[in-house]
Amino acid sequence: MPEEELRSVFDEDDDFDPLAVDDSVIDQEDMDDDNPYDTVDYPTMREMPEHMQRAAVFTPATQGSAEAAIRKMFDYNPQRRPVLTAIVELCRDGAPTSAVVAKVDELQKDNYSVYAPVTLCRMLERAGALTLEEPALAQVHEDVAEGVEYLTIDEAPDPVWTATAAGLAVCADYADGATFKRLVLGADAAYSAVYAAVLDLLATGPKTKDDIADVVDSFPIVKNPRRFGGHFIDVLERADAIAWHDHAWCITDLGHAMRPALDVKEA
C-alpha cells in the first residue's frame, strides 16, 4: 500500500475550522447559556480583523449537499463522532434539549470535550443533520368573564431537536462500518492480521496503550515501514471499532461486528 494513500486519509483540509460561525447578529454582552441560538462556545468573529474571519465549512452550501457536509464534519471530528451520531439517533423522533444535554454529558464523561452539548447540536444543525423547533415563549389566555386576553411567559423553554433524513442516512452508513471498511479493510488492508490481533486482545477486556503496542510489535510487518501501536489505535478509534473508557481502550459493538471481516482479508 503506498504511503501517500494512507497519509491522505488523515490529511486535514486547509479550510477546516470547527469553530467557524457567523455571529454578526449575536450580542456578545447578552448571551444565554441555555439558549441554543447563543454561540457562547465560539469566539466572537465580528471582533476579529476581517482577514481572519472564516465562514462555516461544514454546510450543505459549501459541501454540495447535507449528506456531504455531515460526512465531512464526522470525518474531521472522529473523537466526537460517536457522540454526534448518538445525538442524531436520540433525535430520530425529536428530543428536547434537556434530554440531549443529559445524553451528551453521559457519553462524554470518559472523553471530555471542549464542545458543550448545545454546541454539538448547532454543528449538526448547520451541517443539515438536525432541525430545531423553538417553542413559543408566550401563551395567550382569555378571561371570558372580564372579556380580556393576557399572556403568560414560559420561564423554562425546552427546544426540540429533530434528526433529518440526511442525518439518519449518514449515521446508518457509519453504523454499518463504512469508515472501518474504508480504512482498515481498504487503505490499511496490508495490516489486517495486526488489526485482528488488536481487536482480539481488546475482546478479552480493556487494555492500555502499552498492552496494544506489545501485540503490534510482535508482527514483522510493522518493522519496515515502522508502524507503532499508536497508529493502529488511531485508525481503529477513527473507524469506531474501539473507544476510550475509564482510562483504558475497549472494543466497541462495531469492533466486534467487523472483526470477522479481517479473517477474510487474512485468508
C-alpha positions in Angstrom: 0.0 0.0 0.0 1.5 3.4 -1.0 2.5 5.5 2.0 0.8 8.5 0.4 -2.5 6.7 0.1 -2.8 6.1 3.9 -1.4 9.6 4.7 -4.1 11.2 2.6 -6.7 9.6 4.7 -5.7 11.7 7.7 -4.6 14.9 5.9 -6.6 17.9 7.1 -8.4 20.3 4.8 -6.7 23.7 5.0 -10.2 25.2 5.2 -11.2 23.2 8.2 -12.3 25.4 11.1 -14.7 23.7 13.6 -15.2 27.0 15.4 -16.3 29.0 12.4 -19.6 30.7 12.9 -21.4 33.8 11.6 -22.2 35.7 14.8 -22.8 39.0 13.2 -26.2 39.2 14.8 -25.2 38.0 18.2 -24.7 40.4 21.1 -21.5 39.5 22.9 -22.8 41.2 26.1 -26.2 39.4 26.1 -25.7 35.7 25.8 -27.6 32.9 27.5 -26.0 29.5 28.2 -29.5 27.8 27.9 -30.3 29.4 24.6 -29.4 27.2 21.6 -29.1 30.3 19.4 -26.4 31.9 21.5 -22.9 31.0 20.5 -21.2 31.3 23.9 -18.8 28.4 22.9 -17.5 30.3 19.9 -15.0 33.2 19.5 -16.7 36.4 18.5 -16.0 36.6 14.8 -17.1 40.2 14.3 -14.5 41.4 16.7 -11.7 39.8 14.7 -9.9 41.5 11.8 -11.8 40.9 8.5 -9.0 38.8 7.0 -9.1 36.4 10.0 -12.9 35.8 9.8 -13.9 32.4 8.5 -17.2 31.1 7.3 -18.6 27.8 8.5 -17.1 25.0 6.4 -19.4 22.0 7.0 -22.7 23.2 5.5 -24.7 21.9 2.6 -23.9 25.1 0.7 -20.1 24.6 0.9 -20.1 20.8 0.5 -22.8 20.4 -2.1 -25.4 18.6 0.0 -26.4 17.9 3.6 -25.1 14.3 3.4 -21.7 15.5 2.1 -21.5 18.2 4.8 -22.4 15.7 7.6 -19.8 13.1 6.4 -17.1 15.8 6.1 -17.8 17.0 9.6 -17.8 13.5 11.0 -14.6 12.6 9.3 -12.8 15.7 10.8 -14.2 15.1 14.3 -13.5 11.3 14.7 -13.3 11.5 18.5 -16.7 13.3 18.7 -18.3 11.1 16.0 -19.8 8.6 18.4 -21.4 11.4 20.4 -22.6 13.2 17.2 -24.2 10.0 15.8 -25.8 9.3 19.2 -27.3 12.8 19.2 -28.8 12.2 15.8 -30.2 8.8 16.8 -31.7 10.3 20.0 -33.4 12.9 17.9 -34.8 10.5 15.4 -38.4 11.3 16.6 -37.5 14.6 18.2 -35.8 15.1 21.6 -35.9 18.1 24.0 -32.7 20.0 24.6 -32.6 18.8 28.2 -32.6 15.2 27.1 -29.8 15.8 24.6 -27.7 17.6 27.2 -28.1 14.7 29.7 -27.2 12.1 27.0 -24.1 14.0 25.8 -22.9 14.6 29.4 -23.1 10.8 30.0 -21.3 10.0 26.7 -18.5 12.5 27.4 -17.8 11.6 31.0 -14.9 9.4 29.9 -13.8 11.5 26.9 -14.1 15.2 27.8 -14.8 17.7 25.0 -14.5 21.5 24.9 -17.7 21.5 23.0 -20.9 21.9 25.1 -23.9 19.7 24.2 -25.8 22.5 22.5 -22.7 23.5 20.5 -22.6 20.0 19.1 -26.3 20.3 18.2 -25.6 23.6 16.5 -22.8 22.0 14.4 -25.2 19.2 13.4 -27.9 21.7 12.5 -25.5 23.8 10.3 -24.4 20.6 8.5 -28.1 19.6 7.9 -28.3 16.7 10.3 -30.7 18.3 12.8 -33.5 20.9 12.8 -34.6 22.9 15.8 -38.1 23.7 16.9 -38.2 26.7 19.2 -41.4 26.6 21.4 -43.4 29.7 21.8 -42.3 31.5 25.0 -45.6 33.3 25.4 -49.0 31.6 25.9 -52.2 33.5 25.1 -55.1 33.2 27.6 -58.6 34.6 27.6 -60.6 35.7 30.6 -64.1 35.4 29.3 -65.7 36.9 32.3 -63.6 40.1 32.0 -63.5 40.0 28.2 -59.8 40.4 28.0 -56.8 38.4 26.7 -53.4 38.2 28.6 -50.1 36.5 28.1 -48.1 34.2 30.4 -44.4 33.6 29.8 -42.8 30.2 30.0 -39.7 30.7 32.0 -38.1 27.3 31.1 -38.4 26.6 27.3 -37.0 23.3 26.2 -36.5 23.5 22.4 -36.8 20.2 20.5 -34.1 18.9 18.1 -35.2 16.5 15.3 -33.0 14.4 13.0 -33.2 15.0 9.3 -33.4 12.2 6.7 -29.8 13.1 5.6 -28.6 12.9 9.2 -30.2 9.5 9.8 -28.9 8.2 6.4 -25.3 9.1 7.2 -25.5 7.7 10.7 -26.8 4.4 9.3 -23.9 4.2 7.0 -21.4 4.7 9.8 -23.2 2.1 11.9 -22.7 -0.3 9.1 -19.0 0.1 9.3 -18.3 2.5 6.4 -15.2 4.0 7.9 -13.9 0.6 9.1 -14.3 -0.7 5.6 -12.6 2.3 4.0 -9.6 2.4 6.4 -9.0 -1.0 8.0 -10.2 -3.2 5.1 -9.2 -0.7 2.4 -6.3 1.7 2.8 -4.6 -0.3 5.6 -5.5 -3.8 4.4 -1.9 -5.0 4.4 -2.1 -4.9 8.2 -5.2 -7.0 8.6 -3.5 -9.6 10.8 -2.3 -6.8 13.1 -5.8 -5.2 13.4 -7.3 -8.7 14.1 -4.8 -9.3 16.9 -5.5 -5.9 18.5 -9.3 -6.5 18.4 -8.9 -10.0 19.7 -6.8 -8.6 22.6 -9.4 -6.0 23.5 -12.2 -8.6 23.2 -10.7 -10.1 26.4 -11.1 -6.8 28.3 -9.9 -3.2 28.5 -6.2 -2.7 27.7 -3.6 0.1 28.0 -1.7 1.6 25.1 1.4 -0.4 26.1 -0.6 -3.7 26.0 -1.6 -2.9 22.4 1.9 -1.8 21.5 3.3 -5.2 22.7 0.9 -7.1 20.4 1.6 -4.8 17.4 5.4 -5.1 17.8 5.1 -8.9 17.6 4.4 -8.6 13.9 7.4 -8.3 11.5 5.3 -6.3 9.0 5.3 -3.3 11.3 9.1 -3.1 11.4 9.5 -1.7 7.8 8.0 0.7 7.3 7.7 1.3 11.0 4.2 1.3 12.5 3.8 1.8 16.2 0.9 0.8 18.4 -0.5 4.3 18.3 -1.1 4.1 14.6 -3.4 1.2 15.0 -5.2 2.8 18.0 -5.8 5.9 15.9 -7.2 4.1 12.9 -9.4 1.8 15.0 -10.7 4.7 17.0 -11.4 6.7 13.8 -13.2 3.6 12.5 -15.4 3.5 15.7 -14.1 0.0 16.4 -12.5 0.9 19.8 -13.2 3.6 22.4 -11.6 5.1 25.4 -13.5 4.3 28.6 -12.4 4.5 32.3 -8.7 5.1 31.4 -8.4 2.1 29.0 -9.1 1.1 25.4 -12.1 -1.0 24.9 -13.6 -2.8 21.8 -17.0 -1.4 20.7 -20.0 -3.3 19.4 -19.0 -2.2 15.9 -15.5 -3.6 16.6 -17.0 -7.0 17.5 -19.2 -6.9 14.4 -16.4 -6.0 12.0 -13.8 -8.4 13.4 -14.8 -11.4 11.2 -14.2 -9.3 8.1 -10.5 -9.4 9.0 -10.4 -13.1 8.7 -11.4 -12.9 5.1 -8.5 -10.4 4.5 -6.1 -12.8 6.2 -7.0 -15.7 4.0 
